[in-house]
């Protein structure tokens, strides 16, 4: 794997793609690779962009990436595809990205499905970000559809989070205030040429005015029309402002990074513990027998779990 | 807790509510309670109802519950509230349920938020279903908005799953075919008085015709207009048909229940393993220090996890 990590440091796109596939599938060797690249990470600014389906996030992300590219900044994009039976419309992986991007060596785009990952999509996304970071991408954008806990977990690992709204969500803004206040460092009202933009802006301002962030940052509201490339520069400016803010507020930003790191340790630990339990505590056949006994109500699942935990020497009572 | 379990068996609503809160919060004593009630479960038919936001699921669930109540069947309803920042519209907990339901002793309605549960909402939902089952509710309906992996995991624990669609989803049906084929035992096209119902039905029929369920069941398509109570009886009939089918196909249905039980054991095991690791393998202060070291890139998270796993005696290499 060492030659793979060297190729990643050199920015070889095929190797980067292979490495991301390896962490997605939690393949043997992926952990060792991540261990090797870890010291080379922490340089990229990780930008999380989230919002309701249809808010125009992908177009906005593409515009932002083009803006950065004009300044010779290298951009990695990870689009987390909800892959749900009910999202409707085109899947992210299928959509048409801006022309020219795929052939630009300074840009890397990858779709990741949000299910089927051992240890969760949040774990796989964080690992993919680490790979792009180690490969020298200066900005790594994570784009998610913020409908589930998974997506919220993902954007929480970003350095800066942009929440994308559209005009006319009306009372919806009220309903979502609890979740939004937590995660948005910057708010973009996209499709800002539509009716209702002023109302959405006013409602959002009101909500922001009563929020009380512990770090003292006031999230700016940026109006964009991504399809016309309007507001892109203002959005990039707001991101740079927030980057400056966290740089000058070491304590808070260290706290945030430590919290992300703790979350990550816990998630990795979960996966490893279950692997160890299934390797050392119970065989596959035995687990099948136990499950059949629970299904028949001959045993209860709690005592089954007690037994496995005791076998591992982890029982406390 | 033994008096609480006795009150649950007696169908005392306040005790049922308290017990569900206890499992939601994973409170001390909740596991012991579940252990006590487990032998009294397995009698209820668990009906999962899922579909896109706005498909009219809650009205359909209310109609179905009223239909069952007319036959003196006791009905428990667990409405899993997505509690996402981006769902828009009214939260399930806030909506107006059919009048008279709240005072009917043969019905129990509970909203559960889909985040903030130790061990996940799927675990908490399964436990809540067990409580309603032990309390003598004959039908337990789980209503979810099927947007994330959590929701899909929940409906997979049901005995029968109804997927609710609406006309005019058009190409969306194509996009979602992969997920839908897996989980729907019955399809309801709600708002069937709307334009496009025939097209949606034809598309769905086509998809079902090419699907190949291992149990040989062909999912029926039921047209409903929940707001007018139209199609409710046909839906209840289809549910009864499927109940009869699984009763006469012991092998497949045992296999399904065993799979659900195995999933449940694994989920309980995950929670218990992490609890044990945080109790025996690493102190809160130490974990904080480790996280700070990872955040500063002084250590990598993989070696931190290796260390904790080794301390627990679970390292394999």
Interface residues (C-beta under 8 A of the other chain):
Chain A: X31 X34 X35 X38 X39 X41 X42 X50 X51 X52 X53 X82 X83 X84 X85 X86 X87 X88 X89 X90 X91 X114 X115 X145 X146 X147 X148 X149 X150 X152 X163 X169 X172 X175 X176 X178 X179 X180 X183 X254 X257 X258 X259 X260 X261 X262 X264 X265 X266 X268 X269 X270 X272 X273 X274 X276 X277 X279 X280 X287 X288 X290 X291 X292 X294 X295 X296 X297 X300 X301 X302 X303 X304 X305 X308 X309 X312 X313 X314 X315 X316
Chain B: X31 X34 X35 X38 X39 X41 X42 X50 X51 X52 X82 X83 X84 X85 X86 X87 X88 X89 X90 X91 X114 X115 X145 X146 X147 X148 X149 X150 X152 X163 X169 X171 X172 X175 X176 X178 X179 X180 X183 X254 X257 X258 X259 X260 X261 X262 X264 X265 X266 X268 X269 X270 X272 X273 X274 X276 X277 X279 X280 X287 X288 X290 X291 X292 X294 X295 X297 X300 X301 X302 X303 X304 X305 X308 X309 X312 X313 X314 X315 X316
